Amino acid sequence: MDYKNSPYYRVGRASDLSGLDRFIYRSLEILPGALSWATILGTIFLSYFLPFWAAIFIIVFDLYWLLKTIYLSVYLRQNWQRTKHNLSVDWKKRLENLKYDQIYHTVILPFYNEDREVLEKSLEALVNSEYDKNKIIVILASEERGGKRAENLSKTLEKKYGHLFAYFLRTKHPMGIFGEMPGKGSNIAYAAEELRKKILDKNFIKYEDVIVSAFDIDTIIYPQYFECLTWNFLTAEEPLKSSFQPVPFYHNNIWQSPALSRVVALSGTFWQMVQQERPERLSTFSSHAISFKALFDIGYWQRNMVSEDSRIFWNAFFVKNGDYHVIPMSYPVSMDANLDESFWQTVKSIYKQQRRWAWGVENLPYVFFGFLKNDKIAWQKKIHFSFILLEGFWSWSTSPIMIFLLGWLPVILGGDVFQSSLLSYNLPIFTRNLMTLAMMGLVTSAMISLSFLPTRPEGLSWKHTLFMICQWIFVPLTVTIFGAVPALDAQTRMMFGRYMGFWVTPKKRVMSKSKNIDD
């Protein structure tokens, strides 16, 4: 059976199915949350009733986390060096021996109610890029629910920038389309179809020659982004069976953001850098690129879910029966760190954004269910990706809580007999030493983060650079409150069928109602 035309292809949640399929999918939605809660509650239970075994489990867990931290740190350093190298490469010169004048780049910029400054910065970066503007198509994709303000802003920007590119298309995604969820996925899917009808088909542009970059509205490209993407596309073994992933640097407003926001943002960058070194685990995230031919073949982005950026990979993976890949570019695009009107609003926005990212757990039941239904994918691949997904979401929601909050529970709850044992005495010492070793990686993180910082703005003293180093002491706080907790929140919501909608992250470049926490 053609998977694209199967009833399973565009599933968003269990309620989209019926009968036994619905029961299976619903069980898979419950799985990640149930596993995470079983780990946390099981540790508490063992700490009280079987403290010896709880202590052994915590020691093994801490060792696992230490080894994983070392393993990931090696990949982070490798990608740091690779990304620095790629930023120094003259990609235009690399393209001299390749035929690329037929390649068009389409950039989709979806927006809802963002400020004009945010949109203009992204458009200015496209104007200032080194690629031939006669080969660049820009789509400014507004939402009908954005009202007159969004429509007028779209017209103003078309008037200012439209003549600078080969084509400039304004789209307005309608409200209330049956089966759609308001959000980025439905917007850019609508924009892609408008691109096909109004530009590509009318001008006889081959789908194979068009590369689509689906950006968040705050994405600012580096000058040779299109050259780097073109080179990766033309040298890929199967470019029409590949997506292309740059590294998101959350730098646009990094000097104006509070320390908590910076640490969370830079941690997100580091995780994506690690993933770039493990392409067998890499799926698309946030701003990514894909050939229009592949995009058209799979029916564009899924319109009835939140995490369309990663789902597009799995859509293609199943349509191509497992023969689809993500190619890491190890080349950055710059995006916004979380910043809202005040410090506490920023804290709330950080949490909501992390919870939305953690809602990517909705891909787990989709993928597991797809593996059950698609018998053309090799079982080795099914096992490989199943483990990666399950371990990834489980570790995300449990590791910081286990390490920073529950590690001492056997000593506290274990009773007099356990507290008088040698293991009780050594457990805190062993745990502390393991965590000290693991936290040494923060020094590497601090140095890497400094090497990629944009130039310090005028008016900010050297003390702000010092804060950029000292801010890493917040990591135990951020990985727990803005990592594990929102991940556990998302998994619990899915476990109980409390499905999330798309939340638009506020895009601010200056905190207007309170001082930066560093000041």
CORWO-V40460 format. One record per residue. RES is the residue in three letters. SS is DSSP state (hx for helix, st for strand, lp for the rest). PHI is phi in degrees with one decimal (999 if undefined). Layout:
# CORWO-V40460
((RES/SS/PHI) (RES/SS/PHI))
This chain:
# CORWO-V40460
((MET/lp/999) (ASP/lp/-66.0) (TYR/hx/-64.4) (LYS/hx/-62.3) (ASN/hx/-98.1) (SER/lp/-82.1) (PRO/lp/-71.5) (TYR/lp/-96.3) (TYR/lp/-63.2) (ARG/lp/-106.5) (VAL/lp/-64.0) (GLY/lp/-105.9) (ARG/lp/-160.1) (ALA/hx/-59.2) (SER/hx/-66.6) (ASP/hx/-77.4) (LEU/lp/-114.9) (SER/lp/-143.0) (GLY/hx/62.8) (LEU/hx/-63.5) (ASP/hx/-59.3) (ARG/hx/-63.1) (PHE/hx/-62.4) (ILE/hx/-64.0) (TYR/hx/-63.6) (ARG/hx/-64.0) (SER/hx/-63.3) (LEU/hx/-69.7) (GLU/hx/-66.2) (ILE/hx/-76.3) (LEU/hx/-52.7) (PRO/hx/-62.9) (GLY/hx/-64.8) (ALA/hx/-63.7) (LEU/hx/-66.3) (SER/hx/-65.9) (TRP/hx/-67.2) (ALA/hx/-63.0) (THR/hx/-65.2) (ILE/hx/-70.0) (LEU/hx/-68.6) (GLY/hx/-64.3) (THR/hx/-65.2) (ILE/hx/-63.9) (PHE/hx/-61.0) (LEU/hx/-63.7) (SER/hx/-61.3) (TYR/hx/-89.9) (PHE/hx/-94.9) (LEU/lp/-134.3) (PRO/hx/-59.7) (PHE/hx/-61.6) (TRP/hx/-70.7) (ALA/hx/-64.2) (ALA/hx/-64.4) (ILE/hx/-62.3) (PHE/hx/-60.7) (ILE/hx/-65.4) (ILE/hx/-64.4) (VAL/hx/-62.9) (PHE/hx/-63.2) (ASP/hx/-63.8) (LEU/hx/-63.0) (TYR/hx/-58.7) (TRP/hx/-66.9) (LEU/hx/-62.9) (LEU/hx/-63.1) (LYS/hx/-65.7) (THR/hx/-62.4) (ILE/hx/-62.3) (TYR/hx/-59.3) (LEU/hx/-70.7) (SER/hx/-63.9) (VAL/hx/-62.6) (TYR/hx/-65.1) (LEU/hx/-61.4) (ARG/hx/-64.1) (GLN/hx/-61.9) (ASN/hx/-72.4) (TRP/hx/-56.3) (GLN/hx/-66.8) (ARG/hx/-65.4) (THR/hx/-66.8) (LYS/hx/-58.5) (HIS/hx/-62.9) (ASN/hx/-64.8) (LEU/hx/-70.0) (SER/hx/-92.4) (VAL/lp/-74.8) (ASP/lp/-88.1) (TRP/hx/-69.5) (LYS/hx/-65.6) (LYS/hx/-68.0) (ARG/hx/-62.4) (LEU/hx/-81.4) (GLU/hx/-58.9) (ASN/hx/-93.2) (LEU/lp/-118.4) (LYS/lp/-86.7) (TYR/lp/-137.3) (ASP/lp/-69.9) (GLN/lp/-86.8) (ILE/lp/-81.4) (TYR/st/-105.7) (HIS/st/-109.7) (THR/st/-108.4) (VAL/st/-114.5) (ILE/st/-100.0) (LEU/st/-115.4) (PRO/st/-82.1) (PHE/lp/-144.7) (TYR/lp/-125.5) (ASN/lp/-135.5) (GLU/lp/-69.9) (ASP/lp/-69.7) (ARG/hx/-58.8) (GLU/hx/-56.6) (VAL/hx/-64.5) (LEU/hx/-65.8) (GLU/hx/-66.0) (LYS/hx/-61.1) (SER/hx/-68.1) (LEU/hx/-68.6) (GLU/hx/-60.8) (ALA/hx/-63.5) (LEU/hx/-65.9) (VAL/hx/-62.8) (ASN/lp/-85.0) (SER/lp/-68.9) (GLU/lp/-90.1) (TYR/lp/-74.1) (ASP/lp/-59.4) (LYS/hx/-66.6) (ASN/hx/-74.5) (LYS/hx/-119.1) (ILE/st/-119.4) (ILE/st/-113.1) (VAL/st/-113.3) (ILE/st/-117.8) (LEU/st/-95.6) (ALA/st/-102.6) (SER/st/-91.9) (GLU/st/-110.9) (GLU/hx/-57.9) (ARG/hx/-69.8) (GLY/hx/-75.2) (GLY/hx/73.4) (LYS/hx/-62.4) (ARG/hx/-58.8) (ALA/hx/-64.7) (GLU/hx/-65.7) (ASN/hx/-66.0) (LEU/hx/-64.1) (SER/hx/-61.3) (LYS/hx/-65.7) (THR/hx/-61.6) (LEU/hx/-71.6) (GLU/hx/-63.7) (LYS/hx/-64.1) (LYS/hx/-80.0) (TYR/hx/-115.8) (GLY/hx/-57.4) (HIS/hx/-76.6) (LEU/hx/-88.3) (PHE/lp/-125.0) (ALA/lp/-59.2) (TYR/st/-144.2) (PHE/st/-134.9) (LEU/st/-116.7) (ARG/st/-99.0) (THR/st/-123.7) (LYS/st/-132.4) (HIS/st/-69.9) (PRO/lp/-69.2) (MET/lp/-82.2) (GLY/lp/69.6) (ILE/lp/-73.2) (PHE/lp/-60.6) (GLY/lp/86.0) (GLU/lp/-101.6) (MET/lp/-107.9) (PRO/lp/-58.5) (GLY/lp/160.7) (LYS/hx/-64.0) (GLY/hx/-59.2) (SER/hx/-67.5) (ASN/hx/-67.3) (ILE/hx/-73.3) (ALA/hx/-65.4) (TYR/hx/-63.3) (ALA/hx/-64.3) (ALA/hx/-64.7) (GLU/hx/-68.1) (GLU/hx/-63.9) (LEU/hx/-58.7) (ARG/hx/-60.6) (LYS/hx/-72.5) (LYS/hx/-95.4) (ILE/hx/-125.3) (LEU/hx/-65.4) (ASP/lp/-68.1) (LYS/lp/-67.4) (ASN/lp/-106.7) (PHE/lp/54.0) (ILE/lp/-89.5) (LYS/lp/-67.0) (TYR/hx/-60.8) (GLU/hx/-66.8) (ASP/hx/-98.3) (VAL/st/-115.4) (ILE/st/-108.5) (VAL/st/-103.9) (SER/st/-102.0) (ALA/st/-93.1) (PHE/st/-103.3) (ASP/lp/-71.8) (ILE/lp/-66.4) (ASP/lp/-91.0) (THR/lp/-72.2) (ILE/st/-117.4) (ILE/st/-85.2) (TYR/lp/-81.4) (PRO/lp/-54.7) (GLN/lp/-110.0) (TYR/hx/-57.4) (PHE/hx/-66.9) (GLU/hx/-64.0) (CYS/hx/-62.9) (LEU/hx/-64.3) (THR/hx/-61.8) (TRP/hx/-61.9) (ASN/hx/-63.5) (PHE/hx/-66.7) (LEU/hx/-74.3) (THR/hx/-99.5) (ALA/lp/-69.3) (GLU/lp/-62.9) (GLU/lp/-135.2) (PRO/hx/-61.8) (LEU/hx/-84.6) (LYS/hx/-120.2) (SER/st/-142.1) (SER/st/-107.1) (PHE/st/-128.0) (GLN/st/-118.7) (PRO/st/-78.4) (VAL/st/-93.9) (PRO/st/-79.7) (PHE/st/-99.1) (TYR/lp/-88.5) (HIS/lp/-116.8) (ASN/lp/-52.7) (ASN/lp/-126.1) (ILE/lp/-62.8) (TRP/lp/-76.7) (GLN/lp/-95.7) (SER/lp/-83.6) (PRO/lp/-69.6) (ALA/hx/-57.4) (LEU/hx/-59.6) (SER/hx/-65.5) (ARG/hx/-64.0) (VAL/hx/-63.2) (VAL/hx/-63.8) (ALA/hx/-64.5) (LEU/hx/-67.6) (SER/hx/-63.0) (GLY/hx/-63.4) (THR/hx/-61.7) (PHE/hx/-62.2) (TRP/hx/-62.7) (GLN/hx/-66.9) (MET/hx/-64.9) (VAL/hx/-60.8) (GLN/hx/-63.5) (GLN/hx/-62.9) (GLU/lp/-85.9) (ARG/lp/-127.5) (PRO/lp/-58.9) (GLU/lp/-69.2) (ARG/lp/-109.2) (LEU/lp/-79.6) (SER/lp/-123.1) (THR/lp/-67.9) (PHE/lp/-147.9) (SER/lp/50.7) (SER/lp/-75.7) (HIS/st/-148.3) (ALA/st/-131.9) (ILE/st/-157.0) (SER/st/-67.2) (PHE/hx/-64.5) (LYS/hx/-60.9) (ALA/hx/-64.1) (LEU/hx/-63.0) (PHE/hx/-66.6) (ASP/hx/-62.5) (ILE/lp/-100.2) (GLY/lp/83.2) (TYR/lp/66.4) (TRP/lp/-72.7) (GLN/lp/-72.0) (ARG/lp/-97.6) (ASN/lp/-117.0) (MET/lp/-154.4) (VAL/lp/-86.9) (SER/lp/-91.6) (GLU/hx/-66.1) (ASP/hx/-65.7) (SER/hx/-87.3) (ARG/hx/-63.6) (ILE/hx/-59.5) (PHE/hx/-65.3) (TRP/hx/-69.9) (ASN/hx/-57.0) (ALA/hx/-67.1) (PHE/hx/-58.0) (PHE/hx/-77.2) (VAL/hx/-62.8) (LYS/lp/-90.9) (ASN/lp/54.6) (GLY/lp/89.4) (ASP/lp/-94.6) (TYR/lp/-147.9) (HIS/st/-140.9) (VAL/st/-114.6) (ILE/st/-98.1) (PRO/st/-74.5) (MET/st/-88.9) (SER/st/48.9) (TYR/st/-140.0) (PRO/st/-89.4) (VAL/st/-123.0) (SER/st/-102.5) (MET/lp/-135.1) (ASP/lp/-87.0) (ALA/lp/-76.1) (ASN/lp/-68.1) (LEU/lp/-151.6) (ASP/lp/-124.6) (GLU/lp/-64.8) (SER/lp/-142.5) (PHE/hx/-61.0) (TRP/hx/-69.9) (GLN/hx/-67.2) (THR/hx/-63.7) (VAL/hx/-58.6) (LYS/hx/-63.7) (SER/hx/-66.5) (ILE/hx/-58.6) (TYR/hx/-62.2) (LYS/hx/-65.3) (GLN/hx/-66.0) (GLN/hx/-64.3) (ARG/hx/-66.2) (ARG/hx/-65.2) (TRP/hx/-63.4) (ALA/hx/-66.2) (TRP/hx/-67.2) (GLY/hx/-57.9) (VAL/hx/-60.6) (GLU/hx/-64.1) (ASN/hx/-74.3) (LEU/hx/-62.4) (PRO/hx/-63.0) (TYR/hx/-61.8) (VAL/hx/-70.2) (PHE/hx/-60.6) (PHE/hx/-65.5) (GLY/hx/-62.3) (PHE/hx/-63.7) (LEU/hx/-68.4) (LYS/hx/-94.4) (ASN/lp/-104.3) (ASP/lp/-91.4) (LYS/lp/-93.2) (ILE/lp/-93.1) (ALA/lp/-59.1) (TRP/hx/-64.2) (GLN/hx/-62.7) (LYS/hx/-66.6) (LYS/hx/-63.1) (ILE/hx/-65.3) (HIS/hx/-58.2) (PHE/hx/-72.2) (SER/hx/-63.2) (PHE/hx/-65.2) (ILE/hx/-58.7) (LEU/hx/-66.2) (LEU/hx/-66.4) (GLU/hx/-65.2) (GLY/hx/-63.7) (PHE/hx/-72.2) (TRP/hx/-64.7) (SER/hx/-64.3) (TRP/hx/-57.2) (SER/hx/-89.7) (THR/hx/-115.9) (SER/hx/-55.7) (PRO/hx/-60.8) (ILE/hx/-65.6) (MET/hx/-63.6) (ILE/hx/-78.0) (PHE/hx/-95.3) (LEU/lp/-117.3) (LEU/lp/-104.5) (GLY/lp/-61.9) (TRP/lp/-99.9) (LEU/hx/-59.0) (PRO/hx/-58.3) (VAL/hx/-69.2) (ILE/hx/-77.8) (LEU/hx/-101.7) (GLY/lp/-73.0) (GLY/hx/86.6) (ASP/hx/-64.5) (VAL/hx/-63.7) (PHE/hx/-69.5) (GLN/hx/-63.6) (SER/lp/-91.4) (SER/lp/-85.8) (LEU/hx/-65.3) (LEU/hx/-63.9) (SER/hx/-62.1) (TYR/hx/-67.8) (ASN/hx/-86.2) (LEU/hx/-57.2) (PRO/hx/-61.6) (ILE/hx/-67.0) (PHE/hx/-62.3) (THR/hx/-62.7) (ARG/hx/-62.0) (ASN/hx/-66.6) (LEU/hx/-62.3) (MET/hx/-68.0) (THR/hx/-62.6) (LEU/hx/-61.9) (ALA/hx/-65.4) (MET/hx/-71.1) (MET/lp/-62.0) (GLY/hx/-63.5) (LEU/hx/-65.5) (VAL/hx/-62.0) (THR/hx/-60.9) (SER/hx/-59.9) (ALA/hx/-62.8) (MET/hx/-66.8) (ILE/hx/-64.6) (SER/hx/-62.5) (LEU/hx/-66.4) (SER/hx/-68.5) (PHE/lp/-106.8) (LEU/lp/-65.3) (PRO/lp/-67.6) (THR/lp/-57.3) (ARG/lp/-64.7) (PRO/lp/-63.0) (GLU/lp/-61.4) (GLY/lp/98.0) (LEU/lp/-102.0) (SER/lp/-86.6) (TRP/hx/-61.6) (LYS/hx/-61.0) (HIS/hx/-68.2) (THR/hx/-68.2) (LEU/hx/-61.3) (PHE/hx/-61.0) (MET/hx/-62.9) (ILE/hx/-85.2) (CYS/hx/-67.5) (GLN/hx/-61.6) (TRP/hx/-71.0) (ILE/hx/-67.4) (PHE/hx/-80.9) (VAL/hx/-55.4) (PRO/hx/-56.4) (LEU/hx/-72.5) (THR/hx/-69.6) (VAL/hx/-70.6) (THR/hx/-89.3) (ILE/hx/-73.8) (PHE/hx/-109.8) (GLY/hx/-125.1) (ALA/hx/-65.9) (VAL/hx/-64.3) (PRO/hx/-64.5) (ALA/hx/-66.3) (LEU/hx/-66.7) (ASP/hx/-59.3) (ALA/hx/-62.9) (GLN/hx/-66.4) (THR/hx/-67.4) (ARG/hx/-60.1) (MET/hx/-68.9) (MET/hx/-60.6) (PHE/lp/-98.8) (GLY/lp/73.7) (ARG/lp/-94.8) (TYR/lp/-70.3) (MET/lp/-89.3) (GLY/lp/-99.6) (PHE/lp/-80.9) (TRP/lp/-106.8) (VAL/lp/-85.6) (THR/lp/-67.8) (PRO/lp/-60.8) (LYS/lp/-109.7) (LYS/lp/-125.3) (ARG/lp/-106.5) (VAL/lp/-141.7) (MET/lp/-83.4) (SER/lp/-97.6) (LYS/lp/-109.1) (SER/lp/-154.4) (LYS/lp/-75.5) (ASN/lp/-59.0) (ILE/lp/-62.7) (ASP/lp/-75.0) (ASP/lp/-79.6))
